[in-house]
């Protein structure tokens, strides 16, 4: 962890060298996701509700996923840019260093400019909380925090899977963006509005249903059950990391240097 903090400190200093560019990029990152936010607003302005979900409830779902995505892209940027490391044989240097590959790849990329996206998600979250009818308690506050933590872990795991493909493809595959941006778009809405197979996929394969949909229903008192269970349910996102780590190590065993 100390080594990772040093990586972040160095990358942060380099990104703050050009302050005007840094501020404009954050502003752009802040504005860009508002197109999706505006789309949701206009959709509900026209139809009122979708499958029993009102606009503020969907805003809450959208904000949790948006915050999780922003945090993961900020701290897991190294996996997102990993194909370039493989292509340029930079991963060879990683393998000969006396530190784990995960911490080195994570430390190779840190994108503080995603702070703009996170600010936008926090604003939407505040709007959603002000509009939904939730009787807040400590368990519900912890549930909301765990939802963001679990979502962040799932997105980080997806970035790790995307990076693992590079051991065989060398070049990054655009189709792999389906696993990040595509998944984000689906998970930003309650799963009940989608066909059953999508609900099953995002519950048992990529467990966003456990991180977002089911805990969200508990927050809104739409389902009965022990709220403490739904508070802990989002932490299954951490469990999702483990099969991703197994595939990552399997990919390392089959790594062949490009010799660049």
C-alpha positions in Angstrom: 0.0 0.0 0.0 2.9 2.4 0.8 4.3 1.7 -2.7 0.9 2.3 -4.3 0.6 5.6 -2.5 4.0 6.7 -3.8 2.9 5.8 -7.3 -0.2 7.9 -6.9 1.8 10.8 -5.5 4.1 10.8 -8.5 1.3 10.5 -11.1 -0.7 13.2 -9.4 2.3 15.6 -9.5 2.8 15.0 -13.2 -0.9 15.6 -14.0 -1.0 18.8 -12.0 2.0 20.3 -14.0 -0.4 21.8 -16.5 -3.1 23.3 -14.3 -5.2 24.9 -17.0 -5.4 21.7 -19.0 -6.2 19.8 -15.8 -9.1 22.1 -14.9 -10.6 22.1 -18.4 -10.4 18.3 -18.6 -12.2 17.9 -15.2 -14.8 20.4 -16.5 -15.3 18.3 -19.6 -15.5 15.1 -17.6 -18.1 16.8 -15.5 -20.3 17.9 -18.5 -20.1 14.7 -20.6 -22.1 12.3 -18.4 -24.9 14.9 -18.2 -26.1 13.8 -21.6 -27.1 10.5 -20.1 -28.5 12.3 -17.0 -30.6 14.6 -19.3 -31.7 11.6 -21.3 -33.2 10.0 -18.2 -34.9 13.2 -17.2 -36.5 13.7 -20.6 -37.6 10.0 -20.6 -39.4 10.4 -17.3 -40.7 13.8 -18.3 -42.5 12.1 -21.2 -43.6 8.8 -19.5 -43.7 9.7 -15.8 -42.5 6.3 -14.5 -41.1 3.0 -15.9 -42.2 -0.3 -14.4 -43.1 1.4 -11.2 -39.8 3.3 -10.8 -40.0 7.1 -10.6 -37.3 9.5 -11.8 -35.6 10.0 -8.4 -35.3 6.3 -7.8 -33.6 5.8 -11.2 -31.4 8.9 -10.5 -30.3 7.1 -7.3 -29.4 3.9 -9.3 -27.7 6.1 -11.9 -25.7 8.0 -9.3 -24.4 4.9 -7.5 -23.2 3.3 -10.7 -21.7 6.7 -11.9 -19.8 7.1 -8.7 -18.5 3.5 -8.8 -17.4 3.9 -12.4 -15.7 7.2 -11.8 -13.7 5.9 -8.8 -12.7 2.6 -10.6 -11.5 4.5 -13.7 -9.5 6.8 -11.5 -7.7 4.1 -9.6 -7.7 1.2 -12.1 -6.5 3.3 -15.0 -3.4 1.1 -15.2 -5.5 -1.9 -16.4 -7.4 0.2 -18.9 -4.1 1.2 -20.6 -2.5 -2.2 -20.1 -2.6 -3.2 -23.8 0.0 -0.5 -24.5 2.2 -1.9 -21.8 2.1 -5.4 -23.4 2.6 -4.0 -27.0 5.7 -2.0 -26.0 7.0 -4.9 -23.8 6.7 -2.7 -20.7 5.3 -5.6 -18.9 8.7 -7.3 -19.1 10.0 -4.8 -16.7 7.1 -5.4 -14.4 7.9 -9.1 -14.3 11.5 -8.7 -13.2 10.8 -6.3 -10.3 10.5 -7.7 -6.8 6.9 -6.6 -6.4 3.5 -8.0 -7.4 2.2 -7.4 -10.9 -1.2 -6.1 -9.7 0.2 -3.3 -7.6 2.7 -2.3 -10.4 0.0 -2.2 -13.1 -2.4 -0.3 -10.8 0.4 2.2 -10.1 1.2 2.7 -13.8 -2.0 4.7 -14.3 -4.0 7.1 -12.1 -6.5 9.5 -13.7 -7.5 12.2 -11.2 -9.3 14.0 -14.1 -12.1 11.5 -13.5 -12.9 13.7 -10.5 -15.2 15.6 -12.8 -17.3 12.5 -13.5 -17.4 11.8 -9.7 -18.6 15.3 -8.9 -21.4 14.9 -11.4 -22.4 11.6 -9.8 -22.4 13.2 -6.3 -24.6 16.0 -7.6 -27.1 13.5 -9.1 -26.9 11.5 -5.8 -27.9 14.6 -3.8 -30.8 15.3 -6.2 -31.9 11.7 -5.9 -31.7 11.6 -2.1 -33.7 14.8 -1.9 -36.5 13.4 -4.0 -36.8 9.8 -2.9 -39.0 8.8 0.1 -36.4 6.9 2.3 -36.5 6.7 6.1 -32.8 6.9 6.6 -31.1 4.8 9.3 -27.5 3.9 10.0 -28.0 0.5 8.2 -29.4 2.3 5.1 -26.5 4.8 5.1 -24.0 1.9 5.3 -25.9 0.1 2.5 -25.5 3.0 0.2 -21.8 3.3 1.0 -21.4 -0.5 0.4 -23.2 -0.2 -2.9 -20.6 2.3 -4.2 -17.7 0.2 -2.8 -19.1 -3.0 -4.4 -19.7 -1.3 -7.7 -16.2 0.1 -7.7 -14.8 -3.4 -7.1 -16.8 -4.9 -10.0 -15.7 -2.3 -12.4 -12.1 -2.7 -11.3 -12.5 -6.5 -11.9 -14.0 -5.9 -15.3 -11.0 -3.7 -16.2 -8.7 -6.5 -15.0 -10.6 -9.0 -17.3 -10.2 -6.5 -20.2 -6.5 -6.2 -19.5 -6.2 -10.0 -19.3 -7.4 -10.4 -22.9 -4.2 -8.5 -24.0 -2.0 -11.4 -23.1 -3.4 -13.2 -26.2 -4.5 -10.3 -28.4 -1.6 -7.9 -27.8 -3.7 -5.0 -29.1 -6.5 -3.7 -27.1 -9.9 -4.8 -28.4 -12.6 -2.2 -28.9 -15.2 -4.9 -28.3 -13.9 -5.2 -24.7 -15.4 -1.8 -24.1 -18.7 -3.6 -24.0 -17.5 -5.0 -20.6 -17.0 -1.5 -19.2 -19.1 1.3 -20.8 -21.8 -1.1 -22.1 -22.2 -2.7 -18.7 -22.3 0.7 -17.1 -25.2 1.8 -19.2 -27.3 -1.3 -18.3 -26.4 -1.2 -14.6 -27.5 2.5 -14.4 -31.1 1.4 -14.6 -33.2 -0.9 -12.3 -32.8 -4.4 -13.7 -36.5 -5.1 -13.6 -37.1 -3.0 -16.7 -34.9 -5.4 -18.8 -35.6 -8.9 -20.1 -35.1 -11.8 -17.7 -31.9 -13.0 -19.2 -30.3 -9.6 -18.7 -31.4 -9.6 -15.1 -29.9 -13.1 -14.6 -26.7 -12.1 -16.3 -26.2 -9.1 -14.1 -27.1 -11.1 -11.0 -25.2 -14.3 -11.4 -22.3 -13.5 -13.8 -21.5 -9.8 -13.2 -23.3 -9.3 -9.9 -24.5 -5.7 -10.3 -28.0 -6.9 -9.2 -26.5 -7.8 -5.8 -24.6 -4.5 -5.7 -27.2 -2.1 -7.0 -30.7 -3.5 -7.7 -31.5 -5.6 -4.6 -30.0 -3.2 -2.1 -31.7 -0.3 -3.8 -35.1 -2.0 -3.3 -34.2 -2.5 0.4 -33.4 1.2 0.7 -36.8 2.0 -0.8 -38.6 -0.6 1.5 -39.9 -2.5 -1.6 -38.9 -5.9 -0.3 -39.1 -7.6 3.0 -36.2 -9.1 4.8 -33.3 -8.4 7.2 -31.9 -5.1 6.2 -28.5 -6.1 7.5 -28.3 -8.8 4.9 -28.9 -6.2 2.1 -26.4 -4.0 3.7 -23.7 -6.7 3.3 -24.9 -7.9 -0.1 -23.1 -5.3 -2.1 -19.8 -6.6 -0.7 -20.2 -9.5 -3.1 -18.5 -7.0 -5.5 -15.3 -7.7 -3.6 -15.8 -11.4 -4.1 -16.0 -10.8 -7.9 -12.4 -9.7 -7.8 -11.1 -13.2 -7.0 -12.0 -15.0 -10.2 -10.6 -12.0 -12.1 -7.4 -12.5 -10.2 -7.3 -16.2 -11.1 -7.8 -15.3 -14.8 -5.1 -12.6 -14.5 -2.6 -15.1 -13.1 -3.5 -17.6 -15.8 -2.8 -14.9 -18.4 0.6 -14.2 -16.9 1.6 -17.8 -17.3 0.8 -17.6 -21.0 2.4 -14.2 -21.6 4.9 -14.0 -24.5 6.9 -10.8 -24.8 6.6 -8.8 -28.1 10.3 -8.0 -27.9 9.7 -4.3 -28.6 
